[in-house]
């Protein structure tokens, strides 16, 4: 469904992906607590660090999507913002 939405350029899919990727900042905030054993004492340290690394990549992609939306419009349709 996600692939079809991207190919058909459905706006709600763009915003869904953007929201999901920018909310990965919550995983970054939880990583120190996981490493300290406060939140999930049974998670290995390497797993918490890999999840934090993936969250950093997702956050970078989400921020790029927001910047591209401001510059080019949703799905790069050529529409520019009023700024």
HELIX and SHEET records of a PDB file:
HELIX    1   1 UNK A    2  UNK A    7  1                                   6    
HELIX    2   2 UNK A   11  UNK A   22  1                                  12    
HELIX    3   3 UNK A   25  UNK A   36  1                                  12    
HELIX    4   4 UNK A   45  UNK A   72  1                                  28    
HELIX    5   5 UNK A   74  UNK A   76  5                                   3    
END                                                                             
